[in-house]
Amino acid sequence: MSSSHQNGISDKFGRIELPVDFPCPECGRPTLSRIVEDFKLLDGRIVPNLERTHCSSCKEEFFDIEAMRKIEAVRFSKRDVRRAATKRKMEPENA
């Protein structure tokens, strides 16, 4: 973790929250914070220790470019596994 996390607050789940100095673009409330915790994708895969901005009022999540790269790495790794499995099914068994 970076040194900026040292001023954050850890909750009982071990995530770190850092205050953000601007209002939420979705709800307008000043309840944004940077958090670091595992993030579950819609397909059930987990991106571990993903740092992102979270609104505690409307529950919206905002991702910077580094977070998006981590998410894409997990998504593409699954896609590659699916493609390889599909390719194996299509190949003749006695090839």
LOSEDO-831539 format. One record per atom (N, C-alpha, C, O): residue number from 0; chain; x, y, z. Coordinates in Angstrom, 3 decimals, always signed. Example, Ala and Ser with C-alpha at 12.3 -4.5 7.8 and 13.67 -1.06 7.14 Angstrom:
  resi  chain      east     north        up
     0      A   +13.190    -5.690    +7.800
     0      A   +12.300    -4.500    +7.800
     0      A   +13.200    -3.300    +7.800
     0      A   +14.236    -3.319    +8.465
     1      A   +12.850    -2.250    +7.080
     1      A   +13.670    -1.060    +7.140
     1      A   +12.900    +0.030    +7.870
     1      A   +13.409    +1.138    +8.039
END
This chain:
  resi  chain      east     north        up
     0      A    +0.814    -1.177    +0.000
     0      A    +0.000    +0.000    +0.000
     0      A    +0.860    +1.244    +0.000
     0      A    +1.985    +1.242    +0.500
     1      A    +0.316    +2.305    -0.568
     1      A    +1.091    +3.538    -0.615
     1      A    +1.060    +4.234    +0.736
     1      A    +0.248    +3.908    +1.601
     2      A    +1.948    +5.188    +0.901
     2      A    +2.035    +5.898    +2.171
     2      A    +0.778    +6.713    +2.450
     2      A    +0.498    +7.014    +3.610
     3      A    +0.012    +7.079    +1.421
     3      A    -1.212    +7.849    +1.636
     3      A    -2.237    +7.043    +2.418
     3      A    -3.108    +7.625    +3.065
     4      A    -2.157    +5.730    +2.377
     4      A    -3.105    +4.895    +3.103
     4      A    -2.871    +4.929    +4.608
     4      A    -3.748    +4.528    +5.373
     5      A    -1.721    +5.395    +5.043
     5      A    -1.429    +5.421    +6.465
     5      A    -2.371    +6.342    +7.224
     5      A    -2.567    +6.148    +8.424
     6      A    -2.958    +7.334    +6.575
     6      A    -3.883    +8.250    +7.224
     6      A    -5.331    +7.791    +7.112
     6      A    -6.232    +8.481    +7.587
     7      A    -5.564    +6.662    +6.504
     7      A    -6.912    +6.144    +6.332
     7      A    -7.405    +5.452    +7.584
     7      A    -6.661    +5.244    +8.542
     8      A    -8.675    +5.102    +7.552
     8      A    -9.317    +4.420    +8.660
     8      A    -9.660    +3.018    +8.205
     8      A   -10.334    +2.845    +7.189
     9      A    -9.202    +2.002    +8.949
     9      A    -9.539    +0.622    +8.632
     9      A   -10.791    +0.236    +9.399
     9      A   -10.901    +0.508   +10.594
    10      A   -11.735    -0.397    +8.715
    10      A   -12.921    -0.874    +9.406
    10      A   -12.758    -2.344    +9.771
    10      A   -11.681    -2.912    +9.588
    11      A   -13.815    -2.962   +10.284
    11      A   -13.718    -4.348   +10.749
    11      A   -13.467    -5.336    +9.611
    11      A   -13.075    -6.476    +9.861
    12      A   -13.688    -4.915    +8.370
    12      A   -13.454    -5.790    +7.221
    12      A   -12.052    -5.627    +6.649
    12      A   -11.687    -6.309    +5.692
    13      A   -11.262    -4.722    +7.234
    13      A    -9.901    -4.512    +6.779
    13      A    -9.772    -3.562    +5.619
    13      A    -8.667    -3.356    +5.116
    14      A   -10.884    -2.966    +5.171
    14      A   -10.772    -2.007    +4.078
    14      A   -10.305    -0.677    +4.631
    14      A   -10.523    -0.361    +5.801
    15      A    -9.673    +0.080    +3.794
    15      A    -9.137    +1.377    +4.185
    15      A    -9.969    +2.458    +3.513
    15      A   -10.201    +2.406    +2.305
    16      A   -10.410    +3.421    +4.280
    16      A   -11.192    +4.525    +3.736
    16      A   -10.419    +5.824    +3.853
    16      A    -9.894    +6.152    +4.917
    17      A   -10.353    +6.559    +2.759
    17      A    -9.706    +7.869    +2.730
    17      A   -10.730    +8.887    +2.239
    17      A   -11.383    +8.640    +1.225
    18      A   -10.896   +10.015    +2.914
    18      A   -11.867   +11.015    +2.469
    18      A   -11.464   +11.623    +1.131
    18      A   -10.279   +11.732    +0.815
    19      A   -12.467   +12.015    +0.354
    19      A   -12.257   +12.665    -0.945
    19      A   -12.880   +14.060    -0.843
    19      A   -13.946   +14.227    -0.250
    20      A   -12.214   +15.055    -1.423
    20      A   -12.624   +16.445    -1.237
    20      A   -13.603   +16.986    -2.278
    20      A   -13.584   +18.185    -2.553
    21      A   -14.450   +16.154    -2.860
    21      A   -15.451   +16.655    -3.791
    21      A   -16.727   +15.827    -3.651
    21      A   -16.674   +14.690    -3.182
    22      A   -17.869   +16.380    -4.051
    22      A   -19.131   +15.663    -3.884
    22      A   -19.296   +14.536    -4.908
    22      A   -18.644   +14.519    -5.952
    23      A   -20.160   +13.625    -4.585
    23      A   -20.464   +12.510    -5.484
    23      A   -21.127   +13.040    -6.756
    23      A   -22.082   +13.813    -6.674
    24      A   -20.632   +12.634    -7.936
    24      A   -21.253   +13.097    -9.181
    24      A   -22.656   +12.529    -9.407
    24      A   -23.411   +13.070   -10.215
    25      A   -23.011   +11.462    -8.716
    25      A   -24.335   +10.854    -8.883
    25      A   -25.384   +11.486    -7.977
    25      A   -26.455   +11.873    -8.445
    26      A   -25.085   +11.595    -6.679
    26      A   -26.096   +12.081    -5.731
    26      A   -25.811   +13.487    -5.209
    26      A   -26.687   +14.113    -4.612
    27      A   -24.579   +13.996    -5.431
    27      A   -24.233   +15.340    -5.007
    27      A   -23.836   +15.490    -3.550
    27      A   -23.480   +16.585    -3.116
    28      A   -23.892   +14.420    -2.800
    28      A   -23.547   +14.490    -1.377
    28      A   -22.025   +14.409    -1.189
    28      A   -21.332   +13.794    -1.999
    29      A   -21.516   +15.023    -0.136
    29      A   -20.068   +14.988    +0.129
    29      A   -19.658   +13.733    +0.901
    29      A   -19.015   +13.824    +1.947
    30      A   -20.026   +12.580    +0.388
    30      A   -19.807   +11.323    +1.118
    30      A   -18.919   +10.356    +0.346
    30      A   -19.078    +9.141    +0.465
    31      A   -17.991   +10.880    -0.440
    31      A   -17.061   +10.040    -1.182
    31      A   -15.846    +9.709    -0.332
    31      A   -15.391   +10.526    +0.468
    32      A   -15.332    +8.513    -0.510
    32      A   -14.064    +8.130    +0.122
    32      A   -13.374    +7.123    -0.781
    32      A   -14.018    +6.433    -1.572
    33      A   -12.059    +7.046    -0.654
    33      A   -11.275    +6.038    -1.368
    33      A   -11.252    +4.807    -0.487
    33      A   -10.951    +4.903    +0.703
    34      A   -11.565    +3.658    -1.050
    34      A   -11.525    +2.417    -0.288
    34      A   -10.628    +1.407    -0.987
    34      A   -10.432    +1.464    -2.201
    35      A   -10.096    +0.496    -0.215
    35      A    -9.289    -0.604    -0.734
    35      A    -9.864    -1.878    -0.138
    35      A    -9.767    -2.115    +1.066
    36      A   -10.463    -2.692    -0.993
    36      A   -11.016    -3.966    -0.563
    36      A   -11.252    -4.829    -1.799
    36      A   -11.201    -4.335    -2.925
    37      A   -11.507    -6.098    -1.587
    37      A   -11.816    -6.991    -2.706
    37      A   -13.094    -6.513    -3.383
    37      A   -14.011    -6.022    -2.724
    38      A   -13.149    -6.661    -4.711
    38      A   -14.307    -6.227    -5.487
    38      A   -14.824    -7.411    -6.295
    38      A   -14.066    -8.046    -7.027
    39      A   -16.109    -7.707    -6.162
    39      A   -16.712    -8.838    -6.873
    39      A   -17.322    -8.353    -8.189
    39      A   -18.166    -7.457    -8.203
    40      A   -16.882    -8.959    -9.291
    40      A   -17.431    -8.641   -10.605
    40      A   -18.775    -9.340   -10.779
    40      A   -19.106   -10.254   -10.024
    41      A   -19.546    -8.911   -11.768
    41      A   -20.862    -9.507   -12.001
    41      A   -20.790   -10.997   -12.304
    41      A   -21.731   -11.735   -12.015
    42      A   -19.674   -11.445   -12.888
    42      A   -19.538   -12.870   -13.208
    42      A   -19.054   -13.696   -12.018
    42      A   -18.832   -14.900   -12.144
    43      A   -18.888   -13.038   -10.848
    43      A   -18.492   -13.750    -9.647
    43      A   -17.007   -13.758    -9.358
    43      A   -16.597   -14.143    -8.263
    44      A   -16.188   -13.340   -10.312
    44      A   -14.739   -13.290   -10.085
    44      A   -14.411   -12.144    -9.143
    44      A   -15.146   -11.160    -9.064
    45      A   -13.305   -12.280    -8.434
    45      A   -12.891   -11.295    -7.438
    45      A   -11.629   -10.579    -7.900
    45      A   -10.669   -11.214    -8.338
    46      A   -11.637    -9.254    -7.798
    46      A   -10.441    -8.451    -8.010
    46      A    -9.937    -8.095    -6.610
    46      A   -10.568    -7.291    -5.924
    47      A    -8.813    -8.674    -6.169
    47      A    -8.362    -8.454    -4.792
    47      A    -7.792    -7.054    -4.567
    47      A    -7.128    -6.488    -5.436
    48      A    -8.064    -6.517    -3.395
    48      A    -7.496    -5.238    -2.949
    48      A    -7.618    -4.131    -3.996
    48      A    -6.637    -3.455    -4.307
    49      A    -8.805    -3.950    -4.531
    49      A    -9.020    -2.937    -5.564
    49      A    -9.282    -1.581    -4.920
    49      A   -10.231    -1.426    -4.151
    50      A    -8.438    -0.602    -5.237
    50      A    -8.631    +0.759    -4.728
    50      A    -9.578    +1.498    -5.664
    50      A    -9.406    +1.488    -6.883
    51      A   -10.588    +2.144    -5.069
    51      A   -11.572    +2.860    -5.862
    51      A   -12.257    +3.906    -4.988
    51      A   -12.050    +3.943    -3.775
    52      A   -13.076    +4.756    -5.610
    52      A   -13.834    +5.768    -4.885
    52      A   -15.256    +5.250    -4.697
    52      A   -15.865    +4.727    -5.630
    53      A   -15.775    +5.402    -3.486
    53      A   -17.080    +4.855    -3.124
    53      A   -17.912    +5.937    -2.451
    53      A   -17.399    +6.683    -1.617
    54      A   -19.189    +6.031    -2.801
    54      A   -20.103    +6.956    -2.135
    54      A   -20.898    +6.179    -1.091
    54      A   -21.601    +5.225    -1.423
    55      A   -20.786    +6.587    +0.157
    55      A   -21.502    +5.879    +1.212
    55      A   -22.993    +6.218    +1.226
    55      A   -23.767    +5.531    +1.894
    56      A   -23.413    +7.259    +0.507
    56      A   -24.835    +7.615    +0.439
    56      A   -25.577    +6.809    -0.621
    56      A   -26.543    +6.111    -0.312
    57      A   -25.124    +6.905    -1.872
    57      A   -25.842    +6.230    -2.973
    57      A   -25.212    +4.894    -3.359
    57      A   -25.754    +4.178    -4.201
    58      A   -24.068    +4.548    -2.750
    58      A   -23.356    +3.278    -2.969
    58      A   -22.720    +3.162    -4.354
    58      A   -22.307    +2.074    -4.755
    59      A   -22.639    +4.272    -5.085
    59      A   -21.997    +4.252    -6.409
    59      A   -20.500    +4.032    -6.241
    59      A   -19.905    +4.473    -5.258
    60      A   -19.891    +3.340    -7.219
    60      A   -18.448    +3.072    -7.223
    60      A   -17.835    +3.769    -8.436
    60      A   -18.419    +3.767    -9.519
    61      A   -16.667    +4.359    -8.251
    61      A   -15.956    +5.047    -9.321
    61      A   -14.540    +4.488    -9.398
    61      A   -13.874    +4.321    -8.376
    62      A   -14.083    +4.199   -10.620
    62      A   -12.804    +3.540   -10.834
    62      A   -11.865    +4.428   -11.635
    62      A   -12.263    +5.020   -12.638
    63      A   -10.609    +4.521   -11.186
    63      A    -9.610    +5.243   -11.959
    63      A    -8.986    +4.274   -12.973
    63      A    -9.360    +3.103   -13.032
    64      A    -8.050    +4.764   -13.753
    64      A    -7.469    +3.951   -14.823
    64      A    -6.726    +2.731   -14.276
    64      A    -6.762    +1.662   -14.885
    65      A    -6.063    +2.880   -13.151
    65      A    -5.342    +1.745   -12.567
    65      A    -6.322    +0.644   -12.129
    65      A    -6.068    -0.541   -12.343
    66      A    -7.435    +1.046   -11.520
    66      A    -8.450    +0.074   -11.105
    66      A    -9.054    -0.617   -12.323
    66      A    -9.281    -1.827   -12.306
    67      A    -9.315    +0.155   -13.382
    67      A    -9.886    -0.442   -14.601
    67      A    -8.926    -1.452   -15.224
    67      A    -9.361    -2.479   -15.746
    68      A    -7.645    -1.176   -15.175
    68      A    -6.665    -2.133   -15.711
    68      A    -6.695    -3.439   -14.930
    68      A    -6.608    -4.519   -15.513
    69      A    -6.817    -3.338   -13.605
    69      A    -6.894    -4.552   -12.785
    69      A    -8.170    -5.338   -13.089
    69      A    -8.146    -6.565   -13.178
    70      A    -9.277    -4.621   -13.246
    70      A   -10.546    -5.279   -13.576
    70      A   -10.444    -5.958   -14.936
    70      A   -10.846    -7.112   -15.084
    71      A    -9.913    -5.259   -15.921
    71      A    -9.767    -5.835   -17.262
    71      A    -8.845    -7.041   -17.258
    71      A    -9.085    -7.998   -17.994
    72      A    -7.804    -7.017   -16.452
    72      A    -6.886    -8.160   -16.380
    72      A    -7.635    -9.401   -15.900
    72      A    -7.423   -10.496   -16.419
    73      A    -8.501    -9.230   -14.920
    73      A    -9.285   -10.372   -14.423
    73      A   -10.284   -10.814   -15.482
    73      A   -10.436   -12.012   -15.722
    74      A   -10.960    -9.877   -16.112
    74      A   -11.949   -10.227   -17.148
    74      A   -11.296   -10.918   -18.340
    74      A   -11.805   -11.931   -18.819
    75      A   -10.178   -10.387   -18.825
    75      A    -9.522   -10.977   -19.982
    75      A    -8.950   -12.341   -19.661
    75      A    -8.922   -13.212   -20.530
    76      A    -8.494   -12.551   -18.440
    76      A    -7.964   -13.866   -18.089
    76      A    -9.069   -14.900   -18.157
    76      A    -8.816   -16.029   -18.577
    77      A   -10.276   -14.561   -17.764
    77      A   -11.403   -15.499   -17.850
    77      A   -11.795   -15.725   -19.306
    77      A   -12.079   -16.853   -19.711
    78      A   -11.809   -14.661   -20.083
    78      A   -12.184   -14.777   -21.485
    78      A   -11.209   -15.698   -22.217
    78      A   -11.627   -16.519   -23.034
    79      A    -9.922   -15.568   -21.929
    79      A    -8.924   -16.425   -22.556
    79      A    -9.147   -17.887   -22.192
    79      A    -8.985   -18.769   -23.035
    80      A    -9.517   -18.148   -20.943
    80      A    -9.797   -19.515   -20.510
    80      A   -10.997   -20.065   -21.267
    80      A   -10.976   -21.214   -21.706
    81      A   -12.042   -19.259   -21.424
    81      A   -13.228   -19.707   -22.163
    81      A   -12.898   -19.994   -23.621
    81      A   -13.348   -20.997   -24.175
    82      A   -12.117   -19.121   -24.244
    82      A   -11.741   -19.324   -25.645
    82      A   -10.954   -20.616   -25.814
    82      A   -11.198   -21.369   -26.757
    83      A   -10.023   -20.878   -24.924
    83      A    -9.221   -22.099   -25.009
    83      A   -10.111   -23.332   -24.856
    83      A    -9.916   -24.322   -25.561
    84      A   -11.081   -23.286   -23.948
    84      A   -11.983   -24.422   -23.745
    84      A   -12.844   -24.633   -24.978
    84      A   -13.066   -25.773   -25.387
    85      A   -13.332   -23.555   -25.578
    85      A   -14.155   -23.661   -26.786
    85      A   -13.331   -24.222   -27.934
    85      A   -13.817   -25.061   -28.693
    86      A   -12.104   -23.775   -28.067
    86      A   -11.228   -24.252   -29.136
    86      A   -10.969   -25.755   -28.984
    86      A   -10.974   -26.487   -29.974
    87      A   -10.742   -26.216   -27.750
    87      A   -10.510   -27.643   -27.525
    87      A   -11.732   -28.469   -27.919
    87      A   -11.588   -29.558   -28.475
    88      A   -12.929   -27.966   -27.636
    88      A   -14.153   -28.698   -27.975
    88      A   -14.320   -28.820   -29.483
    88      A   -14.861   -29.815   -29.966
    89      A   -13.860   -27.817   -30.234
    89      A   -14.047   -27.795   -31.670
    89      A   -13.016   -28.644   -32.413
    89      A   -13.256   -29.032   -33.557
    90      A   -11.879   -28.938   -31.793
    90      A   -10.845   -29.725   -32.448
    90      A   -11.237   -31.206   -32.466
    90      A   -11.756   -31.712   -31.472
    91      A   -11.003   -31.893   -33.560
    91      A   -11.316   -33.330   -33.618
    91      A   -10.470   -34.097   -32.595
    91      A    -9.315   -33.759   -32.336
    92      A   -11.078   -35.130   -32.030
    92      A   -10.392   -35.879   -30.995
    92      A    -9.191   -36.663   -31.521
    92      A    -8.217   -36.830   -30.787
    93      A    -9.221   -37.145   -32.745
    93      A    -8.137   -37.944   -33.310
    93      A    -7.236   -37.133   -34.207
    93      A    -6.717   -37.659   -35.191
    94      A    -7.038   -35.887   -33.904
    94      A    -6.208   -35.024   -34.752
    94      A    -4.753   -35.250   -34.522
    94      A    -3.920   -34.604   -35.157
END
